[in-house]
Amino acid sequence: MRGGLGFTLLVGTALSILASAILLYISIATMIGPWIAPTLVLISSVLFTLLGKRDANTPQQLILISALASGGGIIAVGIGFSLPMLYFLAPDAFQQLMSTPSYFITRVGATILLAGSFGIFLGKFLSKTMLKKEDLPFPISSMTYQIATAQSHSSDAKSLFSGISGTLIFCLLRDGFYSLKGLFAKDWIFLSTSVTGPLIFSFWPTLWAVGFTIGLANTIPLLIGLIARYAVLYPINYHSIFLPFSLFAPLKEESFITAFCAGMIVSDLLLSLLHNPRQAIHYFRNYFKNLHFPRFAGITETLWHPIKSLCIESGQINTFYKRLNSFEPFIGLACFLIFFTTLDFSIPAQLTILAAMCVALYEINRLCGKIGLLQIGRFSAFILIPVVVLFKINALQMTALTIFFNVAAGVSSDLLFDYKTAELGSVNRNRVDGLQWLGLFISSITVAVICYLLFSNLTLGSTELFAHRGRSKALLMQSLHFDHYIITAGFLFGWILKKCGISPTMAFGGMVMPSQITLGFVFGGLLSKLIGSKRDSLLPFCSGVFATETLWLLISLSLRFISSSF
C-alpha cells in the first residue's frame, strides 16, 4: 500500500481539524451545516493523485480518511447550533464559561467527549436495525463511495481549486494584508429610510456560496421574512397609531420582533408535531418493534478492537476483551449519567431525557438514512420543551441538554454513514470504529479551541457571528414570558406561512438577520437558478469558497489574538 497507514492518519487528522474549523464557523455565522464527507474525500483523492500515492487500495484509504475526518464537521455543527443559545438566554453564565481559555476548552471538550461517546455506542447499537434489517440507502454514503471509487476528478478538482484561488484573491483585494490596504468595503448601503433603516449588500462570498448551495427555493422564505419585517411587523407594532384601539403599547423594534418571532417558532413546532398524529404514533411503535436487544456478549464491536487484534496476533486469548465487550452498553449509559448528574439534573429528569433521547435518536437516524438530512434542530426542541415544562431547568441546563443531544445525534448518524460507506467499499467495519474514536478526540479539542477563538474575538449576535439556530432556540424558551397578544400575532402569522408552504423558521431568519446576510443568501440562490442544469458541477467551487473565506477569517483572528497576547 503506497499511501500507507501513516499517510492516511496524517491526512485524516488534518482534514478533521479543517472540517471542524470550517463547519463551526459556517453553522454559527449562517444557519446551515452541510455534510462535508464528500468534499473531504474529493480533497483527499486530489491529494493522493498530486503526491503520486494513488494505487489499488486508494478507495479504501479514502473511505478511512472520511471515517476519521467527517465526524469533526458534524460535531462542529452540533456545537454551532446549540452553544450560542446560552449567550442569548443567560449572558452572565456565558461570560463565566468564557472566563479563562483553559476552563472553556476543558468544559466544552469534555462535553463533546461524553456526548460523542454516547452517540458512538448508540450508533453501533442501532447499526443492525438500520443497516441490515431496514437496509436504509444512506444517500451521503453512496455519494462518498462514488467519489472515492471514481477514476478521475479533474473537473471537480478544477472547480474546487478555482473556488479556493478566486476567493483568496477576492479576500486580499477586499481586506488587504498587513501594509496592503483593501480596495473596497465589505458592505454597500444601497437604500436607507426611516422605516427600513439601512439595507446593505455585503461582499461576502461565503453567503453567496451558501445561497447557491441551498438554492433559490430555500432562500425565498428569507426574503419574505425581510419584507414582512416592514410590511407586517411594523404596522402591528404601531397599530395604536392607525387604529382606534390598542392591544399593547408600541415596543422597541428589537423587543417586538423577538416576541413576534417567538410565536412563529412555536407555531412551526406545534404544527409540525400535529401535522400527522398517526405518523407520530407509528414512529414510537416502529421504534420498539424494530429495536434489537441481543445478548450483551455479542452486541457490537468495541473501542478496544486494537487490543483484541494485538492479542490475537500474539496467539493469546483475550478474555478481558470478551468481558469488557459485555459491558459496552453500560459504558455509554455511564457517559450519559456522568454528564447529567454533574449538571444537577434530578433522577426523574434524567430518566425522562434518556427515554426521549433514545426514541428521538432512533427516529433521527432513520430519517437521516432515508433522505440524508440530519434534522437535529426540530428533534432537540421535542426533547427540550417537555423537560423545561416538567422540571423547570435553568438556562445552563437547557443549553447543556441541547448540546448533548446535538452532538450525540451527529456522531451516531456519522457512524452509521461511515459503516454504510465501509460496507459499499468492502472495508472492515472494525477499522472504522477506531478512527471514529480518534476523530472524536481530535474534534473535542479542535472545536473547543476554535469556539473560544471565535467567541473571544467576535460578538455573538453580530453580522459576522449571527447564531441564527441558537437565537431561535433561545426565543422558543423565552416565549413563555412575552406579551400574549404579540405571541398570538406571531403564531397566526406563522400558521399562515405554514399553510402557504413557507417555513416560519426560515422566514424568522429573514426577519431578524441583518439585511446583508439575507440578501447575500438570496443573491446566491438567484445565481443557482440562472446557472440551471450546471449547478451541481459548481458545488465543489462553492465548497472552495466558504472553506477559503472561513480559513481566511480564522487566520486573521489568530494573528489578532497572538498580537494582543504579546
N, C-alpha and C positions, 0 to 999 in steps of 0.2 A: 504494500500500500504506500504509494509515493507520498501522499499527503501526510500520513502518519497521524497517530492519536494526538501527539503533542500539538501539531498544527491545528487539528480540529478543535482542541480545547482552547487554544490561543485565539482563534478566530471567533469561536462561540462566546468566549468571555468578553472580548472587545465588542461584539455585536450586542451582547446582553446589556452592557453599560450604555451603548449607543441607543438601543431601543428604550431603555428606562428613561434616559435623558430626554429623548425626543417626545415620547408619548406623555411623560409627566407634564411638560410644558404645554403641549397641544391640548391635553384634556382639561387643563386649568384655563388657558388663555382662550380656548374656543369651547365647544361643548361636545366634541366627538372623541372617540377612542378607537380608531380603525385597527383591525388585525394587521400586525406588522410581519407575521411569519413569511408570507410570500415575498415581501420586499427583502427580508434578511437572506432568504435563500437565493434570490436573484443577485444580491451583492456578493454573497459567498461564491456563487458559481462564476461570476466575472472575475473575482479574485483568484480562484483556482486556475482559471484559464490564463490570466496575466502572469502568474508565477510559475506556470508550467507544471502544476501539480495534479492536473486532471488525468484520471485513469478509470478503469472499470469500476472501481469502488467509490468514485466521487459521488454518485447519487446517494449512497448510504451515508457518506460523511456529511453531505448537505442536510440530510434529514436529522442527523445527530446534532449538527450545529443549530438547527431550528429548535430542537428539543431543549437545548441549553439556553438559547438566547430569547426565544419568543415569550417565555414567562415573564421576563423583566418588563416587557411592554404592557402586558395586561395587568400586572401588579401596579405599575405606574398609573394606569388609567383608573384602577380601583381607588388608589390614594387621591389622585387628582379630582375625582368626582366627589369625594367624601370629606377629606381632611379640612378643606376651606370652610366647611359647614360650621366648625367650631368658631371661626373668626366672626361669622355673622350672628351666631347665637349667643356667644359669651366672649367678647373681645378680651376681657381680663384673663380668663382662663387660657386663651390662645397666647397672650403675651407671656404668661407664666410658663407655658410649654416652650416658648421661644427664648426663655431667659438666658440659657447658655447653649452653645452648639453641642456639647457633649450630652447634655440632658435631652435635648430634642432628638438627636440622632439615635441615642440609646432607646428612648421610648418608642419612636416610630419604627426603628429597626426591629425591636423585639415584638411589636405588634404584627409586623409583616411576617416574621418567622412563625409566630404562633398561629396566625390565621392561615398562612400558606401551608403549614404542616397539616392543619385540619382539612384544608382543601385537597391536598395530595392524598391523604388517607381516604377521604370520601370519594374522590375521583376514582381511585383504584377499586374501591368497594362497588361503585356503580358501573365499572367498566364491563362486567359480564353482561349486565342488562342492556347497556347502551350499544355495545359493540357486537355482541353475539345474538342475544335473543331478539332485540328490536332491529339490529343491523342498520343503524341510522347512517345517512350518507356523509355527514360532516363535510360540507362543501369546501370549507377552507383547507381541510386536509387534502382533498382532491386537487385543489389549485396548487398547494405547496408541492405535492408529489409531481404534478405535471411540470412545474418549473424545475424541480430537482432532476428530473429524468430527460428534459429537453436537450437536444444535441447542440442547439445554438440559441444564444440570447442576444445576438448582435443588435437587433433593432431596439429591444428593451434596454440594453446596456447603453446604447447611444442616447436614448430618451432620458434615462436616469442621469447620466453624466452631463447632458445638456442642461437639465434642471439644476444640477449642482453648480456647474460653472456659471450659468446665467444668473442664478440667484446671488452667488458670491460677488460677481461684478456689480449687480444692482445694489447690494448692500454697501459695497465700497463707495459707490457713487452717491448713495443716499446719506450714509452716516459718516463717511470718511474714516481715516485710521491714523492715530497718533497726530502728526502735524498736518496731515492731509484733511482738509475740511470737506464736508458733504456739499454736493452741488444743488440739492433741493431738499425741501422739508418733507417730513413723513406724512403730515396731514395737510389737506387742502380744504378750506372752508368755502363752499360754493353757494351757500344760502344761509341767511340768519334773519330771523324775525322775532318779534316779542313773544309769540306763541310757541314757535318750534325751537327757539334758541338756535345755536349753530348746527347746521347739517354738514357733516365732514366726510370727504372721501379720503381714505388712507392708502398710501403707497406701501402696502404691507402684503408682500407676495404670499405669505402663509395663508391669509384669509382667502385670497383668490384661489389658491390650490385646494383648500378645504371645500370651498363652494363648488369648484369644478368637480371634485371627487363625489360629493353628496348629490350633485345635480340640481337643476332649477326647481324641480317639483318640491324638494325639501327646503329650499331657501325662500320660496314664495310665502310660506307662513310667517317667516321672519319679517318680510316686507309688509305683510298685512298687519303684524303687530306694531311695526314702526308707524304706519299710517293711523292705526287705531289709537295710538298714544295721543294723537292730536285731534282726531275726528270723533273719538268716543270718550276717552278718559277725561280729556279737558272739559267738555261740556257737562259730564256727570259731576265732576268735582265742583264746578262753579254753577250748578243748576239753580241755586238760590238766586242768582242774578237774573236769570231769564224766566224763572217760573214763580208763581205766586205762593209757593210753599217751600219749606226747607226740611230735608231729611237729616242733614248734618251740615255743620259749618265747613266752608272750604278749608282744605288741609294743604300743607306744603306739598309740592309736586311729588317729591320722593316718598313721603309718607303715604299719600293717596295711592300711588302706583304700587307700592309694597302691599298694602291691604287689598287692593283690587286684584292684583295678580295672585295673591294667596287664595282668593276664591276661585280663580281659574284653575290653579293647581289642584285644589280639592275636587273640582268638577271633573277634571281629566282622570283623576284617580278613581273616583266613585263610579263614573260612567264606564270606565274600562273594567272595573271589577264586576259591575252589574250587567254588563253587556250581554253575557250569556251565562246565567247561573248553572245551566246544565253542564256547560263545559268546565266550570269550576269544580262541580261535583265529580265529573269524570276525571279531572286531574288528581284529586285526592284518592279516588277509588283505584285509578291506574297505578298510583304510587305504591299503595300497599299490595296490590295484586302482583306487580312485576318486581318488587324489591326482593332480593335474594338474601337469605341468611344461612350461608353454608357453614360447615364446621370450621371452627377457628383455625385448626391445624393447616388448612389449605386455602385460607380466604384470599390472600394475594401475595405477590412478591413484595419484599420489603426494601427498606432503605439499606439494609445490611447485606445486600447481594454481593458486593465486592468481597466481604469477609467470607461468605459462603464459597465463592469461586476460588478464593485462595486456599481454603481448607480442602476443597475437593481436589485441586491440582496437586496438593501435597499428600494426597492419599488419606487424609484424616476425616473422621466422621464428625460433622459439625452438629452435635446435639444441642449446643447452646443456641444455634441459629433456629432450629426447629421449635424450641421452646419460646424464643423471642417472637417468632412468627405468629404463634398462637395469641400473643398479647398485643399484636399490632393495632387492632381496633381501639383498645384501651389507651394507647398512646395518643391517638387522635382525640379521643374524649378528654384525656388529661390536658392537652393543649387548650381545649375549649374551657375546661373548668378553671385552669390557672388564670387565663385571661379575664374571665368574667368575675371570678372571685376576688382578684386583686383590685377590680374596679367597683367592688362593694355591691354587686348585683345580688339580690336575695335568691334563695334556693328556688322558690316558685317562679321567679322571673327567669332564672337560668333554665329551668325545665321547659317553660313556655317558649323561650328563644330557641332551645335545642330542637324541640319538636317542629316549630315553624320553619326553622332554618333547614332541617333535613328535607321537609316537603318542598320548600322553595328551591333548594339547590338541585333536587331531583328534577323538578319541572324546568328550571332554567337551563340545565344541561340537556334535557330532552329537546327543548325548543332550539337550543344552540346547535345540536346535532342535526336538526331538520333543516333549518334555514340559515345557519351561520351567523346569527345575530345574538349577542350577549346582552340581554335586557336587564342589567343589574339595577338600574335606577328605579324602575317600577316595582321590581320584586323586593328591593330593600325597603321601600315605603310600605309594602304589605306587611312586613315584619315589624317595622319601627312603630307605626301608628298604634296597633293594639298594645304593644309593650308600654308606650308612653301613656296611653289612657289607663291601663290597668295598674301600672306600678309607679307612675309619677317620677320617672328617672330625670336626672339633670342633663344639662347641655353636653358636658363631657361624656357622660354615659351614652347619650344619643349618638354622638359622633363616633365613639369607640365601637358601638354596635354596628353602625353603618360601615365603618372601615373594615371590621372583621368580616362582615358578610360579603362586601365587595371583593376583598382580596381572596377569600375562600372560594367564591363563585368563579372568579377569574382563573385562579390556579387549577381548580378541578376541571374546568372547561378546557383549559390549555393542555392539561394532562391527557384528557380524552382525545383531543385533536391530535396530539403527538402520538398516542397509541394507534390511532387510525392511520396516520401517515406512515408510521413504522410498519404496520400491517401491510399497507399497499406496497412499501418498498422492501419487504422481506427483511426488516431489521429486528433484531432481538429486542423484545419489549423491556427486558431487564436493564439493557443499556440506557434506555430512555429514563428509567427510574432514577439511576444515579445522576444523570445530567440534570434532571428536574430539581433534585435536591441541591446540586451545585449552583444552578441558576437562581434558586430561591435565596441562598446565602448571599450571592453576589448582588442580587436585586435589593435585598433588605438594606444593604449598606449604601448602594448607589442611590436608590430612591430617597432615603433619609437625608443623605448629604446634599443632593440637588434640591430637595424640598427646602432645606434650611437656606441654601444659597438664593433660591428664588424669593422666599418669604422675607428674608432679611434685606434684600436689595430692591424689591418691587413691592408695591402696595396691593394687597388683595382687594378686589372690587374695582381696581382701576382698569383702564383700557388694555394695558399690557397683561393683566392677570385678573380677568373679569370673574372667573369662577362661577359660571352660569349654573352648573349642576349643584354645587354646594350652596349657592344662594337660593335656588328653588327648593331644595330640601329644608333649608332653614325657614323659608317662608311657610312651608307646609306645617312645620312645627309651631310657628308663631301665629298661625291663623286663628287659633282659639282665643286670642287676646285682641283681635282687631274689631272695629266697629261692624256690627252685624249687617247694617244696611250696605256698607261697601263690600263686605264679603259676599252678600247675596247678589249684588250687581255683578261682581266678578264671576260668580258661579253661573249666573244666567248667560253672561256673555260667552263663557267657556262652553256652556251647553249649546249655544247657537253655533259656535265654531265647530264643535264636535259633530253636530247634525249636518254641517256643510262639508264634512270630510277634512277639516283642518285641525291639526293638533293644537290644543290650547297651550301645551307646554312649549311648543315651538313658537307660537305667537307671543307667549310671555317673554321669550328670549328677545324678540324684536322690540317689545315694549321697554324693557329695562336695559338692554345693551346700549352702549354708546353707538351713535349712528354710523360711525366709521366701520365698526365690526359688522353690523347688519348689511350695510351697502357693499362692503368687501365680499361677504358671502354671496350676495345677490349678483354681483359682478362676475364672480367665478361661475355661478350657476348659469348665467347668460352665455358665458364663453362655452361651457359644455354643451349647451343647446345649439349654439351656432356651429360647433365642430361636428355635431351629429354622429355619424357612424364611426368616425375616427377617434371618438372619445376614449375608448378603452386602451388604445395604443399610446395615449398620452398620460395614463395613470402613473407609470414609472417616473415620468417627468415631474408630476406633482409630488411624488414621494421625495424626489431630489430637492424640490423647492422647500417644502416645510422642514425637511431634515437639515438643510443647509442654514436656513434662517434661524432655526432653533439653536443649532450649534454656534452660530454667529453671536446670538444673544447670550448664551451661556458662557462663551469665551470672554465676551465683553464684561459680563457680571463678575467672572472670576478675576479678571485683571483689576476691576474696580475694587473687589473685596481684598485682594492681595495688597494693592496700593494703599488702601485705607488702614490696613493692619500694620504697616511699617512706617 
